Amino acid sequence: ALCTSGNLQRRELASLGLPLAVQRPVRLCTMRRAVLALAACTSTALMPPVGPRRADVALRAERVNYYNSLTQAEKLDQLGRCRFMERSEFADGCACLEGKKVVIVGCGAQGLNQGLNMRDSGCDVSYALRQVAIDQKRASFVNAQSNGFAVGTYDDLIPTADLVLNLTPDKQHTSVVNDVMPKMKKGATLAYSHGFNIVEEGMNVRDDLTVIMVAPKCPGTEVREEYKRGFGVPTLIAVHPPNDPEGKGFAQAKAYASATGGDRAGVLDSSFVAEVKSDLMGEQTILCGMLQTGSVLCFDKMIQQGIDAGYASKLVQYGWETITEALKFGGVTGMMDRLDNPSKIKAFELSEELKGIMSPLYAKHQDDIISGAFSRGMMADWDNDDANLLKWRAATAETGFEKTPAGSQDISEQEYFDNGVLMVAMVKAGVELAFEKMTAVGIKAESAYYESLHETPLIANTIARKKLFEMNNVISDTAEYGCYLYDQACAPLLGDFMSKVDPTTIGAKFNNGDNGVDNAKLVNVNAAIRAHPVEVVGRELRGYMSDMESISVGDATAVAARAAGLEWAATSNQA
């Protein structure tokens, strides 16, 4: 009954393992959801009828990767969706949402901070939570109520909502959407800030509902902080092609982005697919994984060299933020220019060596993300009660870096560069590799830039507050899993490199002599840094972000002051 007329390729149906009788050509646009639904129904019908975790089994059976259901041409089209929008396109601000009821489901780091920004922008915002969260006064309930928002159950608020924002952890998306979708009124809009549920789990949304995405490129705490500074964070927006029945999705996505402050920093007109595939790659590698691996390895190296543990801890904890602040304003070029000439050449050489070692790992991560292998592995861990994630989280808490408090020594801003040449090299290598692997599979340079270079300083800020605990606490559950997965492979991969690396590149000033270098070599190094594609596109995109403000870096007091203003907002991604 689902397979009527059109031109869907027979091989796509065959790949689902369906009987020949239903492998008839069907129309691509409208029948994509039918194929996904048919596969879900078929697999669900074959489920075991009994068992204590039947509901969980049902959810697993219904997962059909949307991206893998597309033709190759459609995959390339979706991956390549990326247009930097002009500020004039946001002249109406969030007027499209005037008089509309915005209901946010979930009040964690993204949920609370986006809601605060939207309310300050004039939107009518309330929070819908599960009854048990309200009864038990869980963190999500306390966050919403203590900040003056109306809070109610799904039954109380969803039926009258014009725009429902699903800002719960990725792991909860399927159950949340299945609960709220039947309660949504006809013609309402369902919004996401990460497209994993649509792209990797194949969520099938009601035909009459509009589905959009507004994805700020940073943790929720930074969404609020940048808004309070009068700026914002770069944001990707998209409309899910099968779910725009009234053609209003794009206008609503623009208004939502404006309400959170994204239009002040730059907005990319993108797709669910491009956001997911680039976001997963960035967060697993340079944004979180490389910073975690680098933190532990650099700290351990300094301890092996007999450097004071408190100094080593402080250099790493506040060093990432200080180093990447230069990255934020001047790209890799600006970061490298903070080094004296001999140190710059050394950092360049180290980064090239690191890229040679890590390139196959970055390629594997990108391949596994594109194919869906990463998502399958992570969802299998979900189904196994997060066994790997919890094991890796516990192991991270036991590292020497996490357990050693930062010392009381004064470290000047320049000292973080001078005594952290290896850290600079790690940032450069990670940014460039992540960018290269993303663009190699068809992700546009602008999108790859935001998911590699631009977001790195925002993640580094979280480490300055409360080390790796804070970073992994405020990023998404998907990002946390990907970070640990990367670290499990990268740390041993760099073992030999770390055992042989020049000890003066971390914890001590590399250049204690004159600043003399070979002129031709310096010229070539500078040219190579500036010519990298991430620098080319970065120079253009940073031109749109002239309103960015500097933050005090390398200063524990200043960081503590910023952190104090975030305590109420830095809710765990597990809340």
C-alpha positions in Angstrom: 0.0 0.0 0.0 2.9 2.3 0.7 4.7 1.6 -2.6 2.6 3.3 -5.3 4.0 5.2 -8.3 7.2 7.2 -8.9 10.8 6.4 -9.5 12.6 5.3 -6.3 15.4 3.0 -7.2 14.7 -0.7 -6.8 18.1 -1.3 -5.2 17.2 1.1 -2.3 14.2 -1.0 -1.4 16.2 -4.2 -1.9 18.9 -2.8 0.5 16.2 -2.8 3.2 15.6 -6.5 2.8 12.0 -6.1 1.8 10.1 -8.8 -0.2 10.2 -8.5 -4.0 6.4 -7.9 -4.0 6.9 -4.4 -2.5 10.1 -3.5 -4.4 8.2 -1.4 -6.9 9.3 2.0 -8.1 8.1 4.8 -5.8 8.3 8.5 -5.8 11.5 9.8 -4.1 10.3 12.9 -2.2 7.1 11.7 -0.6 8.0 8.0 -0.4 11.3 8.4 1.5 9.3 8.5 4.7 7.2 5.6 3.5 10.3 3.4 3.0 11.6 4.3 6.5 8.2 3.7 8.0 7.8 0.3 6.2 11.2 -0.8 7.3 10.5 0.2 10.9 7.1 -1.6 10.9 8.6 -4.7 9.3 11.4 -4.9 11.9 9.1 -4.0 14.8 6.8 -6.8 13.7 9.7 -9.3 14.1 10.5 -8.2 17.6 10.3 -10.6 20.6 6.8 -10.1 22.1 8.0 -10.4 25.7 10.8 -9.2 27.9 11.4 -6.5 30.5 13.0 -4.1 28.0 10.5 -4.4 25.2 10.1 -0.7 24.8 13.9 -0.3 24.4 13.9 -3.1 21.9 11.2 -1.3 19.9 13.2 1.8 19.8 16.2 -0.1 18.5 14.1 -1.8 15.9 12.8 1.5 14.5 16.2 3.0 13.9 16.7 3.4 10.1 19.5 5.8 9.1 18.0 8.6 7.0 21.3 9.6 5.4 21.9 6.0 4.2 18.4 6.0 2.6 19.4 8.8 0.3 20.7 8.4 -3.3 24.4 9.3 -3.8 23.3 12.5 -5.5 21.1 13.4 -2.6 23.8 12.7 -0.1 26.2 15.0 -1.9 23.6 17.7 -2.2 22.7 17.5 1.5 26.4 17.4 2.6 27.2 20.4 0.4 24.4 22.7 1.7 26.1 25.7 3.2 25.4 29.4 2.5 26.6 32.2 4.7 23.6 34.5 5.1 23.7 38.2 4.9 22.8 40.3 7.9 20.1 42.0 5.9 18.2 38.7 5.8 17.6 39.1 9.5 16.1 42.6 9.3 12.9 41.3 10.8 14.6 39.8 13.7 12.3 37.4 15.5 9.1 39.1 14.4 8.0 35.8 12.9 7.6 34.4 16.4 5.5 37.3 17.8 2.3 36.0 19.4 3.6 32.4 19.1 3.9 30.1 22.0 7.4 28.6 22.3 7.6 25.5 24.5 11.0 24.0 25.2 11.3 20.4 26.2 14.3 19.9 28.4 16.1 22.4 30.6 19.8 21.5 30.5 22.7 23.6 29.2 21.2 24.3 25.8 17.6 24.3 26.9 17.9 26.9 29.7 20.4 29.2 28.0 18.5 29.3 24.7 15.3 30.0 26.6 16.8 32.9 28.5 18.1 34.4 25.3 14.7 34.0 23.5 12.8 35.5 26.5 15.2 38.5 26.5 14.4 38.8 22.8 10.7 39.1 23.5 9.5 35.5 22.9 6.8 33.8 24.9 8.8 30.8 26.4 7.7 28.1 28.7 9.1 24.6 29.6 7.4 21.2 29.2 8.9 18.5 31.4 8.0 15.0 32.3 5.7 14.6 35.3 8.4 12.7 37.2 10.9 15.6 36.7 8.4 18.0 38.2 7.3 15.8 41.1 10.9 15.0 42.0 12.1 18.6 41.5 14.9 17.5 39.2 17.6 19.9 38.0 15.6 20.7 34.8 12.6 21.7 36.9 14.7 23.8 39.3 16.5 25.5 36.4 13.3 26.6 34.7 11.3 27.6 37.8 14.1 29.4 39.5 14.6 31.6 36.4 11.0 32.6 36.4 9.7 30.4 33.6 6.3 28.8 33.5 6.7 25.0 33.8 4.1 22.3 33.0 3.8 18.7 31.8 3.6 17.7 28.2 -0.2 17.5 28.5 -0.3 21.0 29.9 1.8 22.8 27.3 2.4 20.9 24.1 -1.2 21.0 22.7 -1.2 24.8 22.5 2.4 25.3 21.4 3.2 26.8 18.0 6.9 25.9 18.2 8.2 23.0 20.3 12.0 23.0 20.8 13.4 19.5 21.6 16.5 20.4 23.6 16.9 17.2 25.5 20.0 15.0 25.3 20.4 13.1 22.0 19.8 9.8 23.7 16.3 10.9 24.8 15.2 12.3 21.5 13.3 9.3 20.1 11.3 8.7 23.3 10.6 12.5 23.7 9.5 13.0 20.2 7.3 9.9 20.3 5.7 11.3 23.4 5.2 14.9 22.3 4.3 14.4 18.6 0.8 13.0 19.2 0.0 16.0 21.5 1.2 18.7 19.0 -1.5 20.6 17.2 -1.9 20.4 13.5 0.5 22.7 11.6 2.9 23.2 14.6 6.7 23.2 14.3 9.1 20.8 15.9 12.7 22.2 16.3 16.0 20.6 17.1 19.5 22.0 17.8 21.2 18.9 16.6 20.0 16.7 13.8 21.1 13.3 15.1 17.6 12.0 15.8 16.5 12.8 12.2 19.7 11.8 10.3 21.1 8.9 12.3 18.0 7.5 13.9 15.6 8.2 11.0 12.8 9.8 13.1 9.6 9.9 11.1 7.7 13.1 11.9 4.0 13.6 11.2 3.3 15.0 7.7 1.5 18.2 8.9 4.4 19.3 11.2 7.2 21.5 10.1 10.7 20.4 11.2 13.5 22.8 11.5 17.0 23.0 13.1 18.8 25.9 14.8 22.2 24.7 15.9 24.5 27.2 17.9 28.1 26.1 17.4 29.1 26.0 21.1 28.0 24.6 24.5 24.8 26.1 25.9 26.7 28.1 28.6 28.6 30.0 25.9 25.3 30.7 24.0 24.2 32.8 27.0 27.5 34.4 27.7 28.0 35.7 24.1 24.4 37.0 24.1 25.0 38.9 27.3 28.1 40.5 25.8 25.8 41.8 23.0 27.1 39.3 20.5 26.2 35.7 19.8 27.6 32.5 18.4 27.7 31.2 14.8 24.7 29.2 14.1 23.5 26.6 11.4 19.9 26.6 10.4 18.0 24.1 8.3 14.6 22.8 7.3 14.0 19.0 7.0 12.9 18.6 3.3 10.1 16.0 4.0 8.6 18.3 6.7 7.8 21.8 5.4 4.2 21.4 4.4 3.4 25.1 4.6 6.7 26.5 3.4 7.2 28.4 6.7 10.2 26.5 8.1 12.9 28.8 6.8 11.3 32.0 8.1 10.8 30.3 11.5 14.4 29.0 11.6 15.7 32.5 10.9 13.6 34.0 13.6 14.6 31.4 16.1 18.3 32.0 15.3 17.8 35.7 15.7 16.1 35.2 19.1 19.1 33.3 20.4 21.6 35.9 19.1 23.0 33.8 16.3 22.4 36.4 13.6 24.9 38.7 15.3 27.8 36.3 14.8 26.8 34.7 11.4 24.3 32.1 10.3 24.8 29.3 7.7 21.8 28.1 5.7 22.6 24.4 5.8 21.0 21.0 6.1 20.3 18.5 8.8 22.8 16.1 7.2 25.6 18.6 6.8 25.2 19.7 10.5 25.2 16.2 11.9 28.2 14.9 9.8 30.3 18.0 10.5 29.3 18.4 14.1 30.1 14.8 15.0 33.5 15.1 13.3 34.5 18.4 15.0 33.4 17.4 18.5 35.1 14.0 18.4 38.4 15.2 17.1 39.7 18.8 17.7 37.0 20.3 19.8 36.8 17.8 22.6 38.9 14.7 21.8 42.1 16.4 21.0 41.8 18.8 24.0 41.2 15.8 26.3 44.0 13.7 24.9 46.4 16.7 24.8 45.5 17.7 28.4 46.4 14.3 29.9 49.5 13.7 27.7 51.0 17.1 28.3 50.4 17.0 32.0 51.9 13.5 32.3 54.9 14.6 30.2 55.6 17.5 32.5 55.3 15.3 35.6 57.8 12.8 34.1 60.2 15.8 33.6 60.0 16.7 37.3 58.0 19.9 36.8 55.9 21.0 39.7 52.5 19.3 39.5 50.6 22.5 40.4 52.4 24.4 37.7 51.8 21.6 35.1 48.1 21.5 36.0 47.7 25.3 35.7 49.6 25.5 32.4 47.3 23.0 30.8 44.0 24.0 32.4 44.3 27.7 31.5 46.7 27.2 28.6 44.1 25.9 26.1 41.9 29.0 26.7 44.8 31.4 26.4 46.2 29.8 23.2 42.9 29.5 21.5 41.8 33.0 22.3 44.5 34.0 19.7 43.0 31.4 17.4 39.6 33.0 17.7 40.7 36.4 16.6 43.5 35.6 14.1 43.1 31.9 13.2 46.1 29.6 13.1 48.2 32.4 11.8 47.4 34.6 14.8 48.0 31.8 17.2 51.4 30.9 15.7 52.4 34.6 15.5 52.3 34.7 19.3 55.4 32.6 19.3 59.0 33.8 18.7 60.5 32.7 15.5 62.4 29.6 16.7 59.3 28.5 18.7 57.1 29.0 15.7 59.3 26.8 13.5 59.4 24.2 16.2 55.6 24.2 16.6 55.1 24.0 12.9 57.4 21.0 12.7 55.7 19.3 15.6 52.3 19.9 14.1 53.4 18.4 10.8 54.7 15.3 12.6 51.4 15.0 14.6 49.4 15.3 11.4 51.3 12.5 9.9 50.6 10.3 12.9 47.0 11.2 13.5 45.7 11.5 9.9 44.6 7.9 9.6 42.7 8.2 12.9 40.9 11.4 11.7 40.1 9.7 8.4 38.6 6.7 10.2 36.5 8.9 12.4 35.1 10.8 9.4 34.5 7.6 7.5 32.7 6.0 10.4 30.5 9.2 10.8 29.6 9.3 7.1 28.8 5.5 7.0 26.8 5.5 10.2 29.2 3.1 11.9 29.9 5.6 14.7 26.2 6.1 15.4 25.5 2.4 15.4 28.3 1.9 17.9 27.2 4.7 20.2 23.5 3.6 20.1 24.6 0.1 20.9 26.2 1.6 24.0 23.0 3.4 24.8 21.2 0.1 24.7 23.9 -1.4 27.0 23.1 1.2 29.7 26.0 3.4 28.6 28.6 0.9 29.8 31.5 2.3 27.7 30.6 5.9 28.3 30.4 5.5 32.1 33.6 3.5 32.1 35.5 6.1 30.1 34.0 9.0 32.2 35.2 7.3 35.4 38.7 6.7 33.9 39.0 10.4 32.9 38.2 11.5 36.5 41.1 9.4 37.7 43.8 11.0 35.5 46.6 12.9 37.1 45.5 16.1 35.4 41.9 15.9 36.7 43.0 15.1 40.2 45.7 17.7 40.5 44.6 21.3 41.5 46.1 24.2 39.6 48.9 25.8 41.5 49.1 29.3 42.8 52.0 30.4 40.6 51.5 33.5 38.4 51.7 32.6 34.7 51.7 35.5 32.3 49.7 35.4 29.1 52.8 35.1 27.0 54.2 32.3 29.2 51.4 30.1 28.2 52.6 30.3 24.6 56.4 30.2 25.4 56.1 27.2 27.7 53.3 25.5 25.7 54.8 25.1 22.2 53.6 21.5 22.1 50.0 22.5 23.0 50.1 25.1 20.2 51.2 22.4 17.8 48.4 20.1 18.9 45.8 22.7 18.3 47.2 23.5 14.9 47.4 19.8 13.9 43.9 19.1 15.2 42.2 22.1 13.5 43.8 21.5 10.2 43.2 17.7 10.1 39.5 18.0 11.1 39.0 20.7 8.4 40.8 18.6 5.8 38.8 15.4 6.5 35.5 17.2 6.5 36.0 19.0 3.2 37.4 15.8 1.6 33.9 14.2 2.0 32.0 17.1 0.5 31.3 19.3 3.6 31.6 22.9 2.7 34.6 24.9 3.9 32.5 27.4 5.8 30.7 24.6 7.8 34.0 22.8 8.4 35.6 26.0 9.7 32.9 26.6 12.3 33.1 22.9 13.4 36.9 23.0 13.8 38.6 26.3 14.3 35.9 28.6 15.5 34.4 26.4 18.2 37.7 25.3 19.7 38.1 28.4 21.9 34.6 28.0 23.2 35.3 24.5 24.3 38.7 25.5 25.7 36.8 28.0 28.0 35.0 25.2 29.7 38.3 23.4 30.6 39.5 26.6 32.2 36.5 26.6 34.5 36.6 23.0 35.9 38.9 21.0 33.7 37.7 18.0 31.6 34.8 17.5 34.0 33.3 20.8 33.0 33.9 20.2 29.3 32.3 16.8 29.3 29.5 18.0 31.6 28.2 20.8 29.3 28.7 19.3 25.9 26.1 16.9 24.5 25.9 13.3 25.5 26.8 12.4 21.9 29.9 14.7 22.0 31.0 13.2 25.3 30.9 9.7 23.9 32.7 10.7 20.8 35.4 12.5 22.8 36.1 9.4 24.9 36.1 7.2 21.8 38.7 9.4 20.1 40.8 9.6 23.3 40.8 5.8 23.6 42.5 5.6 20.2 44.6 8.8 20.1 46.4 8.5 23.5 48.1 5.2 22.7 48.7 6.3 19.1 50.8 9.3 20.4 52.7 7.2 23.0 55.9 6.9 21.0 55.7 10.5 19.9 55.3 11.8 23.5 58.2 9.6 24.8 60.6 11.2 22.3 59.3 14.8 22.0 61.7 17.6 23.0 61.0 18.2 26.7 61.6 21.9 26.3 58.4 22.1 24.2 56.1 21.7 27.2 56.5 23.2 30.7 59.7 25.2 29.9 60.6 28.0 27.6 61.7 26.5 24.3 63.8 29.5 23.2 66.2 30.6 25.8 68.7 32.0 23.3 68.5 34.5 20.4 65.7 34.8 18.0 67.8 34.0 15.0 66.4 31.6 12.4 67.0 30.7 8.7 65.1 33.4 6.8 64.1 31.2 3.9 62.8 28.6 6.3 60.7 31.1 8.3 59.3 32.5 5.0 58.2 29.1 3.9 56.7 28.2 7.3 54.7 31.5 7.4 53.5 30.9 3.8 52.4 27.4 4.6 50.5 28.5 7.6 48.7 31.3 5.8 47.9 29.2 2.7 46.1 26.4 4.4 42.4 26.4 3.3 41.1 26.8 6.9 43.0 30.1 7.0 41.7 31.2 3.6 38.0 30.7 4.5 38.7 31.9 8.1 39.9 35.3 7.1 36.6 35.8 5.2 34.3 34.5 8.0 36.1 36.4 10.8 35.4 39.6 8.8 31.7 39.0 9.6 32.4 38.7 13.3 34.0 42.1 14.1 31.8 42.4 17.2 33.6 39.6 19.0 34.9 40.6 22.4 38.1 39.5 24.1 37.9 37.7 27.5 40.5 37.7 30.2 42.6 34.6 29.7 45.2 32.8 31.8 43.8 34.3 34.9 42.3 32.0 37.5 40.5 34.9 39.2 38.9 36.1 36.0 37.9 32.6 35.0 36.4 32.0 38.4 34.4 35.2 38.1 33.0 34.0 34.7 32.3 30.6 36.1 30.4 32.0 39.0 28.0 33.7 36.5 27.6 30.3 34.8 27.0 28.0 37.7 23.2 28.3 37.4 23.4 27.6 33.7 26.0 24.9 33.4 23.6 22.1 33.9 24.8 18.6 33.1 24.0 17.1 29.7 22.6 14.2 31.7 20.0 16.3 33.5 
